[in-house]
Amino acid sequence: MQDQQSQVEWRGRDVPVSTRFDDPYFSLEDGLAETAHVFLHGNGLPGRLRSGFHVAELGFGTGLNLLATLDLWRRSGQVGTLRFTSFEAFALPAPDMIRAQAAFPALSGIATELAPFWRAGATRIALPDLEFTLIEGDARDTLPGWGGMADAWYLDGFSPAKNPELWQPALMQEVARHTAPGGTAATYTAAGFVRRGLQSAGFDVTRAKGHGRKRHMTTAKKPVEGQVAQ
C-alpha cells in the first residue's frame, strides 16, 4: 500500500477516528450493525447475490464492509466468486486495520484469514470465493479510468460535510457510468446534495430509514434499459 497513509487516533479501545477528516471510520455504537443495515440490506443483499456479483466501494477504510460482505456471502450459501473493488485515497496501515477489525468478534475468522494479506501490503486478493482489488488514489482520478461495472455500490466516504470531494455530482456521474443496469447504490448519508447528485446521474433515489440515531439514509437504483429514472 502507498506510503501516504491516514493518521488515526482511537476513541476508547476499538473505534478508529481519522485525524485528517475528524470523523470515525465506523459507527460509534455498532459499526457492523450499521454496515448490515446501510450497505448490505440497502443494496438488497443477500437476495441479489450470485456468482460474479460485483460490489464496488468508495472508501475502503478499515475493510469492515469487505469482511461483512464476504461473511454474508458465505453464510447465505453462495457458490462461485464474489468480486469486490474498493477505491481509497488514504489507506490505513495494516496494524490499524487489523486492530479495528478485531472489534467485531463475529468476523474474527475472516479477519484472521485476510490479515496476512494486509500485512504484506496486498492490493489484490484471490481466494476461491473472492476476487478483491484495492485501487489507491483519489477516486475522482481513478474511477473514470476503471474498466469495471458494479452491481452494487457502497458509498462510504467520510461525512459529506468533512469530505465533500467524495460526494460531488461529477463523481456520482462516474458511479452511475460504472453501474450495471438494475444495479444499486446505498449510503448512510441523506444529505440533499448527495441525493440530488445521484438523481441527476440517472438513479432512482429513495430516502430510507437510517441506522440507530440517524433518521434517514439513501438508496438508489439504476433503471434497466427502457425505463426512466423517477
N, C-alpha and C positions, 0 to 999 in steps of 0.2 A: 504494500500500500504506500501511497505517496507520503513524503516527509511532512508536508503541510497539513497538520492534524489539529483538530479542535482541542481546546483545553476544557477540562471537566472538573467540577467540584461536586462533592457528594452531599446530598441532603439526607440526614440520617445515615444509615449504613448502606442503603440499597438504591437510592434514586440519583442518577447522574444528571447534573444540570450543566448546560453549555454556558461557559463564561463569555463566549463570543456573542450569543444571542440572548443570554439571561433567560433561558427557558428550559424546563425539564425535557428529557428525551422521551419520557412516557408519563402517564397519569400518576400523580402523587398518591392516588387512592388505590388503584388496581390496574396496572398497565396491561396485563394480559386480558382482563375483562373488557377493557376499552378496545383493545385490538380486535377481540372477537366480535364485539358489537359493531364497531365502526367499519372495519376493513373486511372481515370475513362475512358476517351477516349482511353488511351494507352492500356487498357485491354478490349476494345470493349464494354464498358458499356454505356447505359443500355441494348443494344441489346441481351446480353448473359444472363441477369438476369432471374432467375426462382426460385421458392420456394426451399429453401435449399442451394442456391448458397453460396459458402464459400469463403470469402475473408480472406487472411492471410497477415500479415504486419510485416516487420522488422523495428522497430522504431515507437512507438506509439506517442511520442512527446506530442503535445497539444491536441490530439484527433481530429484534424481538418479533417483528412481523414475519420474517422468513421462518423462524422457528415455529411460530404458531400456525403458519400455513402448512408447513411440512407435517406438523403433528396432526392437523386436521385431515390432511391427505391420507396419512397412514391410518388414523382411527376410523375413517369413513370407508376403508377398504378399497381404495383406488388401485387400479393396475396401470402400468406404464410409467410415464415420466412427467413430473411437474417441472415446468420451466419458470424461472424467476429471475428477473432482471431489475437491478436497483441502481439508481443514479444518486451519487453522493459527492458533494464538493469537499467536505471536511471529514475524512474517515477517522473513526476513533482508533486509538492504539489498541492492539489486541488485549492487553491486560484489563483495560477499562471495559471493553466489550464483554469479555468473559465474566468480569465481576458483576456487571449489570445483569447479564443473563442468569446468574446464579440466584437472583431474587425470585425466580419462578421455578419452584421445585417440580411442577407438573411437566416442565420442558427439560428437565435435567438430562434425560437420556439423549435427546437430540443435541442439546448444548455440548455435552461431553463428546459426542460424535463429531461435531463440527469444530470444536476448539483447536485441534491441531492445524486445521486449515488457516484459522485466523492467526495463530502463532507463526505460521510460515509466510504470512503476508499474501495469501492467495486472493485473487480476484475472480477466479473461476473454480467451481466445484462440480465434479461429475460423480454422482452416485447412481446406483441402479434406478432410483426413483426421483432423482433431482438433477436438473441442469441449472446451475446458478451462475450469474455473471454480475459483478460489481463494476459499474462504469464510473470512474472517478473524474471529477471536474464539475464545473458549473453546468447544470442541466440546460441552461439557455444556449450553451455552446455544443454540448454533447448529444442532446436529444434530437436536434434536427438531422444529424447525420446517421442516426441509428437505423438499422435496417429491419428491426423487428416490428411486430404488431401484437399488441396486448389484448387479451380477453378481459382483463380486469386491472384497474389502476388503483393503487393505494397512494393517495396524495397526502403525504405525511411530513411535509416540511415543518419547520418551527412556525410559531404563531404568525399569521399574516401581518400583524402589527409590528413584529420584530424581524421578520424575514420576508419582506414583501416581494423580493426578487423571484422567489419560487412560486408566486401565485399570480404573476402578471398575465393579462389576456393573451399576449403573444405566446407564452409558454403553454397556456391552456389550448391554444390552437394546435400546437405541436402534439400535445397529449391526444387531442381528437384525431389528428392525422395518423397517429400511431395506435389507434384503437380499431379492432376488428368490428365490422358491422354487428350490431347487437351487443357489443362489449359495454362494460360498465366502468364507473369510477366512484370512489367514495372517499370522504374526508371528514375529520372531526369538526371542521370549521363550518359555520353557516354565514360567514361574512358576505355581505351583499355583493361586493365587487368580485368575489370568487365565484359566486353563483351566476352572476351576470356574465363573467368571462367564460364559464363552461357553456352557458346557454348560447352565447354568441359564437362559440366554436362549433355548435351544432348538436349539443347534447340535450336530451330531455332531462330537466333538472328538478329534483324534489327536495324540499326541506323536511327532513325526517327527525324522529325523536333522538336526542343525543344520549350520551352515556353519563351516568352519575349526575353531577351538578350541572352539566352542560345541557341546556334545554333542547338544543337543535344541532343537527349535523346536516351534511349534504350528500345525496346520492345522485348519480347521473347515468344515463344510458344513451348510447349512440344508436340512432334508428337504423334499421336494416334498409337496404335499397328499396326505394319506392315509398318509404314512409317519410313524413315530415316532422322535424323536431317540434315539440309543443312549446 
